[in-house]
Amino acid sequence: MITDIKPRDEKILVKRYKIQHSIDEYTFPKEATIHDVRFDEKFIHVELTDQRVISIPLWWIPTVYNASMDDRKKFEINQSRTMIVWDPDKCGINDEISIADYLGPARDGIRAIYLPREPERQVAEAKAKYKKK
């Protein structure tokens, strides 16, 4: 542990820059809907309607990874354009992929399976559990 730290009276030069564009000028996606889907040997490439392209490694989805390229291409996009669905009656794959699952760790409250609990609630639950013992 360091104990001999002395305060300094140095002034730090802060450089300020002019903001070129306000936050209102930026575009932030409001939803993720599927426009097109392509496959190569390693990835599913999903083009969204907002022009983002998400490449999902095939090995993340064993049913698709182990299927033939012909079966991979026999998918359908659901009506809300949020899922890729394979019908086992039409191909050798029985699976569906929700694009929201592959957009990253941040998910909205409706789609989230594991919602983080508020710290106050965690403390209250821990106290209640402790009192029962």
Short mmCIF file of the C-alpha atoms (twelve columns), coordinates in Angstrom:
data_MODEL
# 
_entry.id   MODEL 
# 
loop_
_atom_site.group_PDB 
_atom_site.id 
_atom_site.type_symbol 
_atom_site.label_atom_id 
_atom_site.label_alt_id 
_atom_site.label_comp_id 
_atom_site.label_asym_id 
_atom_site.label_seq_id 
_atom_site.Cartn_x 
_atom_site.Cartn_y 
_atom_site.Cartn_z 
_atom_site.pdbx_PDB_model_num 
ATOM 1   C CA . MET A 1   0.000   0.000   0.000   1 
ATOM 2   C CA . ILE A 2   1.346   3.419   -0.936  1 
ATOM 3   C CA . THR A 3   1.115   5.895   1.952   1 
ATOM 4   C CA . ASP A 4   3.430   8.755   1.038   1 
ATOM 5   C CA . ILE A 5   1.289   10.414  -1.628  1 
ATOM 6   C CA . LYS A 6   1.415   14.178  -1.480  1 
ATOM 7   C CA . PRO A 7   -1.222  16.449  -2.991  1 
ATOM 8   C CA . ARG A 8   -0.069  18.626  -5.853  1 
ATOM 9   C CA . ASP A 9   -1.247  22.029  -6.886  1 
ATOM 10  C CA . GLU A 10  -0.668  21.502  -10.601 1 
ATOM 11  C CA . LYS A 11  -3.027  22.904  -13.143 1 
ATOM 12  C CA . ILE A 12  -4.023  20.555  -15.902 1 
ATOM 13  C CA . LEU A 13  -4.497  21.993  -19.347 1 
ATOM 14  C CA . VAL A 14  -7.855  20.912  -20.720 1 
ATOM 15  C CA . LYS A 15  -8.238  21.164  -24.447 1 
ATOM 16  C CA . ARG A 16  -11.768 21.800  -25.660 1 
ATOM 17  C CA . TYR A 17  -13.066 20.979  -29.104 1 
ATOM 18  C CA . LYS A 18  -16.042 22.371  -30.927 1 
ATOM 19  C CA . ILE A 19  -18.780 19.797  -31.391 1 
ATOM 20  C CA . GLN A 20  -19.320 19.369  -35.113 1 
ATOM 21  C CA . HIS A 21  -22.667 17.578  -34.957 1 
ATOM 22  C CA . SER A 22  -25.306 17.541  -32.258 1 
ATOM 23  C CA . ILE A 23  -26.563 14.222  -30.906 1 
ATOM 24  C CA . ASP A 24  -29.846 14.831  -32.746 1 
ATOM 25  C CA . GLU A 25  -28.047 14.437  -36.070 1 
ATOM 26  C CA . TYR A 26  -26.903 10.881  -35.312 1 
ATOM 27  C CA . THR A 27  -28.911 7.835   -36.294 1 
ATOM 28  C CA . PHE A 28  -29.522 5.165   -33.675 1 
ATOM 29  C CA . PRO A 29  -31.359 1.987   -34.643 1 
ATOM 30  C CA . LYS A 30  -34.756 1.684   -33.019 1 
ATOM 31  C CA . GLU A 31  -35.367 -1.932  -33.997 1 
ATOM 32  C CA . ALA A 32  -33.623 -4.846  -35.648 1 
ATOM 33  C CA . THR A 33  -35.540 -6.444  -38.482 1 
ATOM 34  C CA . ILE A 34  -34.121 -8.836  -41.048 1 
ATOM 35  C CA . HIS A 35  -33.821 -7.786  -44.678 1 
ATOM 36  C CA . ASP A 36  -31.705 -10.610 -46.129 1 
ATOM 37  C CA . VAL A 37  -29.736 -13.680 -45.043 1 
ATOM 38  C CA . ARG A 38  -26.644 -15.177 -46.698 1 
ATOM 39  C CA . PHE A 39  -24.409 -18.099 -45.785 1 
ATOM 40  C CA . ASP A 40  -20.795 -18.950 -46.382 1 
ATOM 41  C CA . GLU A 41  -18.742 -21.802 -44.962 1 
ATOM 42  C CA . LYS A 42  -18.171 -20.072 -41.598 1 
ATOM 43  C CA . PHE A 43  -20.922 -17.500 -41.039 1 
ATOM 44  C CA . ILE A 44  -24.574 -16.581 -41.339 1 
ATOM 45  C CA . HIS A 45  -24.599 -12.993 -42.614 1 
ATOM 46  C CA . VAL A 46  -27.809 -11.218 -41.618 1 
ATOM 47  C CA . GLU A 47  -28.489 -7.872  -43.270 1 
ATOM 48  C CA . LEU A 48  -30.896 -5.757  -41.253 1 
ATOM 49  C CA . THR A 49  -33.317 -3.230  -42.683 1 
ATOM 50  C CA . ASP A 50  -31.225 -0.394  -41.196 1 
ATOM 51  C CA . GLN A 51  -28.257 -1.604  -43.329 1 
ATOM 52  C CA . ARG A 52  -26.273 -3.213  -40.500 1 
ATOM 53  C CA . VAL A 53  -24.813 -6.609  -41.304 1 
ATOM 54  C CA . ILE A 54  -24.359 -9.095  -38.480 1 
ATOM 55  C CA . SER A 55  -22.154 -12.123 -39.083 1 
ATOM 56  C CA . ILE A 56  -22.902 -15.003 -36.742 1 
ATOM 57  C CA . PRO A 57  -20.373 -17.866 -36.584 1 
ATOM 58  C CA . LEU A 58  -22.071 -21.094 -37.659 1 
ATOM 59  C CA . TRP A 59  -20.455 -23.039 -34.849 1 
ATOM 60  C CA . TRP A 60  -22.569 -21.028 -32.394 1 
ATOM 61  C CA . ILE A 61  -25.627 -22.830 -33.800 1 
ATOM 62  C CA . PRO A 62  -24.847 -26.582 -33.989 1 
ATOM 63  C CA . THR A 63  -27.987 -27.549 -35.946 1 
ATOM 64  C CA . VAL A 64  -27.106 -25.111 -38.724 1 
ATOM 65  C CA . TYR A 65  -23.350 -25.768 -38.518 1 
ATOM 66  C CA . ASN A 66  -23.828 -29.529 -39.022 1 
ATOM 67  C CA . ALA A 67  -26.352 -29.135 -41.846 1 
ATOM 68  C CA . SER A 68  -25.653 -29.059 -45.566 1 
ATOM 69  C CA . MET A 69  -25.521 -25.758 -47.434 1 
ATOM 70  C CA . ASP A 70  -28.716 -26.763 -49.280 1 
ATOM 71  C CA . ASP A 71  -30.566 -27.254 -45.981 1 
ATOM 72  C CA . ARG A 72  -29.200 -23.983 -44.578 1 
ATOM 73  C CA . LYS A 73  -30.708 -22.086 -47.501 1 
ATOM 74  C CA . LYS A 74  -34.196 -23.518 -46.906 1 
ATOM 75  C CA . PHE A 75  -35.014 -20.983 -44.201 1 
ATOM 76  C CA . GLU A 76  -37.922 -18.608 -43.828 1 
ATOM 77  C CA . ILE A 77  -38.052 -15.218 -42.135 1 
ATOM 78  C CA . ASN A 78  -40.984 -14.894 -39.747 1 
ATOM 79  C CA . GLN A 79  -43.729 -12.325 -40.298 1 
ATOM 80  C CA . SER A 80  -42.276 -9.792  -37.859 1 
ATOM 81  C CA . ARG A 81  -38.882 -10.213 -39.592 1 
ATOM 82  C CA . THR A 82  -37.095 -10.874 -36.306 1 
ATOM 83  C CA . MET A 83  -36.410 -14.606 -36.639 1 
ATOM 84  C CA . ILE A 84  -34.877 -17.050 -39.091 1 
ATOM 85  C CA . VAL A 85  -36.850 -20.302 -39.063 1 
ATOM 86  C CA . TRP A 86  -36.108 -23.724 -40.571 1 
ATOM 87  C CA . ASP A 87  -39.059 -26.100 -41.027 1 
ATOM 88  C CA . PRO A 88  -38.010 -29.733 -40.435 1 
ATOM 89  C CA . ASP A 89  -40.616 -30.846 -43.012 1 
ATOM 90  C CA . LYS A 90  -38.731 -28.893 -45.719 1 
ATOM 91  C CA . CYS A 91  -35.114 -29.545 -44.687 1 
ATOM 92  C CA . GLY A 92  -32.913 -31.364 -42.191 1 
ATOM 93  C CA . ILE A 93  -32.869 -28.449 -39.727 1 
ATOM 94  C CA . ASN A 94  -35.370 -27.923 -36.916 1 
ATOM 95  C CA . ASP A 95  -34.364 -24.596 -35.422 1 
ATOM 96  C CA . GLU A 96  -35.152 -20.906 -35.188 1 
ATOM 97  C CA . ILE A 97  -32.848 -17.979 -34.536 1 
ATOM 98  C CA . SER A 98  -33.974 -14.731 -32.950 1 
ATOM 99  C CA . ILE A 99  -31.776 -11.920 -34.247 1 
ATOM 100 C CA . ALA A 100 -32.083 -10.107 -30.887 1 
ATOM 101 C CA . ASP A 101 -30.042 -12.918 -29.313 1 
ATOM 102 C CA . TYR A 102 -27.047 -11.998 -31.487 1 
ATOM 103 C CA . LEU A 103 -27.071 -8.211  -31.183 1 
ATOM 104 C CA . GLY A 104 -24.845 -8.197  -28.120 1 
ATOM 105 C CA . PRO A 105 -25.102 -8.500  -24.388 1 
ATOM 106 C CA . ALA A 106 -27.425 -5.508  -23.954 1 
ATOM 107 C CA . ARG A 107 -31.009 -6.591  -24.509 1 
ATOM 108 C CA . ASP A 108 -34.283 -4.839  -23.895 1 
ATOM 109 C CA . GLY A 109 -36.393 -5.794  -20.896 1 
ATOM 110 C CA . ILE A 110 -39.014 -7.597  -22.970 1 
ATOM 111 C CA . ARG A 111 -36.565 -9.960  -24.654 1 
ATOM 112 C CA . ALA A 112 -34.197 -10.473 -21.727 1 
ATOM 113 C CA . ILE A 113 -34.292 -13.867 -20.083 1 
ATOM 114 C CA . TYR A 114 -32.038 -12.921 -17.186 1 
ATOM 115 C CA . LEU A 115 -32.881 -9.455  -15.964 1 
ATOM 116 C CA . PRO A 116 -30.459 -7.889  -13.489 1 
ATOM 117 C CA . ARG A 117 -32.080 -7.233  -10.140 1 
ATOM 118 C CA . GLU A 118 -31.932 -3.869  -8.441  1 
ATOM 119 C CA . PRO A 119 -29.305 -3.727  -5.630  1 
ATOM 120 C CA . GLU A 120 -31.976 -2.698  -3.067  1 
ATOM 121 C CA . ARG A 121 -34.026 -5.754  -3.955  1 
ATOM 122 C CA . GLN A 122 -30.977 -8.014  -3.682  1 
ATOM 123 C CA . VAL A 123 -30.195 -6.655  -0.214  1 
ATOM 124 C CA . ALA A 124 -33.817 -7.020  0.898   1 
ATOM 125 C CA . GLU A 125 -33.952 -10.602 -0.413  1 
ATOM 126 C CA . ALA A 126 -30.667 -11.465 1.303   1 
ATOM 127 C CA . LYS A 127 -31.903 -10.019 4.626   1 
ATOM 128 C CA . ALA A 128 -35.198 -11.908 4.366   1 
ATOM 129 C CA . LYS A 129 -33.351 -15.134 3.616   1 
ATOM 130 C CA . TYR A 130 -30.983 -14.551 6.566   1 
ATOM 131 C CA . LYS A 131 -33.887 -13.908 8.970   1 
ATOM 132 C CA . LYS A 132 -35.564 -17.206 8.008   1 
ATOM 133 C CA . LYS A 133 -32.568 -19.224 9.194   1 
# 
